[in-house]
Amino acid sequence: MANTADIVIVGGGVHGASTAWHLAKRGAGKIILIEKEGIAAGASGWSSAIVRMHYTLESLTRVAMYGREMFGDWKNIVGVGESGFRQVGFLILFATAEVPHAREVIAMQQRLGINARMITPGEVGDIEPRLVRDDVTAGAWEPNSGHADGSTVANSFISAARDLGVDVRIGPEVLAMTSEGSRVTGVAMSDGVISAETVIVEAGFRTSDLLAEYGVDLPITPVRHAITVVERTPDFGGIHPIVSDRIAETYFRPEAGSLTLIGEHDPMKGPVDEDVEAVKPAELNEQVSQLERFAARFPGQDSASLVRGYTGVYDCSPDFMPAFGRVQALDGLFVGAGFSGHGFKLSPGVGKILSDLVIDGSTDLIDVQPFRVERFAEGDLLGAEDGYMNRSLA
Ligand SMILES: Cc1cc2nc3c(=O)[nH]c(=O)nc-3n(C[C@H](O)[C@H](O)[C@H](O)COP(=O)(O)OP(=O)(O)OC[C@H]3O[C@@H](n4cnc5c(N)ncnc54)[C@H](O)[C@@H]3O)c2cc1C
């Protein structure tokens, strides 16, 4: 097995997989991707995979738009596998305090050409008549949004990347980067060494440890989130859109058949758990609480059946925004991590950005400087003054 490459990617979640495909598509040379557990074994495999474009930052909105286009036209753009995208629409319910912020976001989205609009509680009822709307001041509606599937996307990117010659190795763990002077020279793994001029670390929570050795401070808090799957009652009727209930801090996402996924908004809701590789069910009291919130919005659904409850880990950064781009501490080192529970939809765009940065030294998608990993050590956090932005809508 060859142990030299031009580029090594650490991590086989949606981000590593997307970056591998984007680089290979542009003919970036010999690429090896190392994944210690399995493709999409981390957060990507547990993701609710909601694809919306409601972001406070215009830059992340643009990244999300890139993803929406790719998920929705996977066959033509990637050409291998599928994304599992279903355009069910994304409906947000607001209480009064958030409405001014939401209006600003919608105005920015419309400027960018996104089909999104503020709506009255009455219009919320036109879109989803089964919803309780007494406490809703306003809504926002993105008809072209929906959800895809994390495992399907990661595996499809990997298959497409393999077809383009990427060497995907499942099993070895990257223990550290190797370096000479101020340059990265490759990675040391549990079963050997690979030399490479470029290393891209997209290893979720584990990214922090790999960077720490080079004095890079990427503080990630691993927060284990519960998801409850319920089967709606037979009289419920047809599918509902994705409902982002900002008032009850909960989201409801339709799953196949008559199932609904219920998850939490607050990225810090759940136990901190560094044992991120473990597979753990959701607690019964968490499932009951989530079902109660679903039934409070959709009357009659207190009789919905609990189907299963599972957990997945958010890699929360201090400002709940990701870090991606070049790492200044070591030439040739790049990072993409700290996605804080909303990174699925960003994975196509961040893969493009990282491939542009590696190949061209710059990207035309957005200004990446605000997302530099060094901002944490500098205390220059994104949107520190804006509470709305910091609370994930994922
Ligand atoms: C329950 C849940 C619901 C979510 N819902 C949404 C949503 O609706 N919409 C949205 O946009 N986002 C959502 N997210 C967030 C999204 O899923 C993540 O941001 C995204 O999957 C992160 O992908 P990743 O590739 O960075 O990380 P991961 O998927 O965690 O992949 C990192 C990989 O690196 C590997 N690795 C780690 N260390 C090493 C090492 N030393 N050597 C080799 N391999 C290593 C791991 O095994 C892992 O497979 C959700 C997340 C969870 C948990």
The ligand as an SDF file (V2000), in Angstrom:
LIG
                    3D

 53 58  0  0  0  0  0  0  0  0999 V2000
  -28.5210   14.3370   16.2440 C   0  0  0  0  0  0  0  0  0  0  0  0
  -27.9580   15.2860   15.2460 C   0  0  0  0  0  0  0  0  0  0  0  0
  -28.8150   15.9970   14.4080 C   0  0  0  0  0  0  0  0  0  0  0  0
  -28.2820   16.8900   13.4740 C   0  0  0  0  0  0  0  0  0  0  0  0
  -29.1180   17.5230   12.6060 N   0  0  0  0  0  0  0  0  0  0  0  0
  -28.6180   18.3700   11.6590 C   0  0  0  0  0  0  0  0  0  0  0  0
  -29.4720   18.9740   10.7060 C   0  0  0  0  0  0  0  0  0  0  0  0
  -30.6790   18.7600   10.7260 O   0  0  0  0  0  0  0  0  0  0  0  0
  -28.9240   19.7800    9.7640 N   0  0  0  0  0  0  0  0  0  0  0  0
  -27.5790   20.0510    9.7350 C   0  0  0  0  0  0  0  0  0  0  0  0
  -27.1410   20.8150    8.8660 O   0  0  0  0  0  0  0  0  0  0  0  0
  -26.7360   19.4640   10.6240 N   0  0  0  0  0  0  0  0  0  0  0  0
  -27.2240   18.6410   11.5670 C   0  0  0  0  0  0  0  0  0  0  0  0
  -26.4040   18.0340   12.4730 N   0  0  0  0  0  0  0  0  0  0  0  0
  -24.9600   18.3500   12.4330 C   0  0  0  0  0  0  0  0  0  0  0  0
  -24.2520   17.5730   11.3380 C   0  0  0  0  0  0  0  0  0  0  0  0
  -24.7150   16.2490   11.3140 O   0  0  0  0  0  0  0  0  0  0  0  0
  -22.7420   17.6320   11.6070 C   0  0  0  0  0  0  0  0  0  0  0  0
  -22.3470   18.9990   11.6930 O   0  0  0  0  0  0  0  0  0  0  0  0
  -21.9530   16.9670   10.5100 C   0  0  0  0  0  0  0  0  0  0  0  0
  -22.4090   15.6420   10.2940 O   0  0  0  0  0  0  0  0  0  0  0  0
  -20.4730   16.9240   10.9010 C   0  0  0  0  0  0  0  0  0  0  0  0
  -19.7890   16.1880    9.9330 O   0  0  0  0  0  0  0  0  0  0  0  0
  -18.2290   15.9460   10.1020 P   0  0  0  0  0  0  0  0  0  0  0  0
  -17.7800   15.2100    8.9080 O   0  0  0  0  0  0  0  0  0  0  0  0
  -17.5630   17.2320   10.4430 O   0  0  0  0  0  0  0  0  0  0  0  0
  -18.0930   15.0870   11.4370 O   0  0  0  0  0  0  0  0  0  0  0  0
  -18.3710   13.5490   11.7350 P   0  0  0  0  0  0  0  0  0  0  0  0
  -19.5400   13.0520   11.0180 O   0  0  0  0  0  0  0  0  0  0  0  0
  -18.3620   13.4100   13.2210 O   0  0  0  0  0  0  0  0  0  0  0  0
  -17.1000   12.8340   11.1110 O   0  0  0  0  0  0  0  0  0  0  0  0
  -15.8200   12.8810   11.6890 C   0  0  0  0  0  0  0  0  0  0  0  0
  -15.1790   11.5370   11.4230 C   0  0  0  0  0  0  0  0  0  0  0  0
  -13.7950   11.5850   11.8040 O   0  0  0  0  0  0  0  0  0  0  0  0
  -13.4380   10.3080   12.2850 C   0  0  0  0  0  0  0  0  0  0  0  0
  -12.2220   10.4770   13.1170 N   0  0  0  0  0  0  0  0  0  0  0  0
  -12.1290   11.1570   14.2770 C   0  0  0  0  0  0  0  0  0  0  0  0
  -10.8610   11.1320   14.7360 N   0  0  0  0  0  0  0  0  0  0  0  0
  -10.1400   10.4290   13.8300 C   0  0  0  0  0  0  0  0  0  0  0  0
   -8.7820   10.0320   13.7600 C   0  0  0  0  0  0  0  0  0  0  0  0
   -7.9050   10.4290   14.6930 N   0  0  0  0  0  0  0  0  0  0  0  0
   -8.3740    9.2810   12.7190 N   0  0  0  0  0  0  0  0  0  0  0  0
   -9.2610    8.8950   11.7490 C   0  0  0  0  0  0  0  0  0  0  0  0
  -10.5740    9.2280   11.7750 N   0  0  0  0  0  0  0  0  0  0  0  0
  -11.0070    9.9960   12.8020 C   0  0  0  0  0  0  0  0  0  0  0  0
  -14.6590    9.8730   13.0870 C   0  0  0  0  0  0  0  0  0  0  0  0
  -14.6990    8.4830   13.2610 O   0  0  0  0  0  0  0  0  0  0  0  0
  -15.8030   10.4160   12.2360 C   0  0  0  0  0  0  0  0  0  0  0  0
  -16.3280    9.4350   11.3530 O   0  0  0  0  0  0  0  0  0  0  0  0
  -26.8820   17.1120   13.4080 C   0  0  0  0  0  0  0  0  0  0  0  0
  -26.0270   16.3860   14.2450 C   0  0  0  0  0  0  0  0  0  0  0  0
  -26.5630   15.4740   15.1450 C   0  0  0  0  0  0  0  0  0  0  0  0
  -25.6360   14.7090   16.0260 C   0  0  0  0  0  0  0  0  0  0  0  0
  1  2  1  0
  2  3  1  0
  2 52  2  0
  3  4  2  0
  4  5  1  0
  4 50  1  0
  5  6  2  0
  6  7  1  0
  6 13  1  0
  7  8  2  0
  7  9  1  0
  9 10  1  0
 10 11  2  0
 10 12  1  0
 12 13  2  0
 13 14  1  0
 14 15  1  0
 14 50  1  0
 15 16  1  0
 16 17  1  0
 16 18  1  0
 18 19  1  0
 18 20  1  0
 20 21  1  0
 20 22  1  0
 22 23  1  0
 23 24  1  0
 24 25  2  0
 24 26  1  0
 24 27  1  0
 27 28  1  0
 28 29  2  0
 28 30  1  0
 28 31  1  0
 31 32  1  0
 32 33  1  0
 33 34  1  0
 33 48  1  0
 34 35  1  0
 35 36  1  0
 35 46  1  0
 36 37  1  0
 36 45  1  0
 37 38  2  0
 38 39  1  0
 39 40  1  0
 39 45  2  0
 40 41  1  0
 40 42  2  0
 42 43  1  0
 43 44  2  0
 44 45  1  0
 46 47  1  0
 46 48  1  0
 48 49  1  0
 50 51  2  0
 51 52  1  0
 52 53  1  0
M  END
$$$$
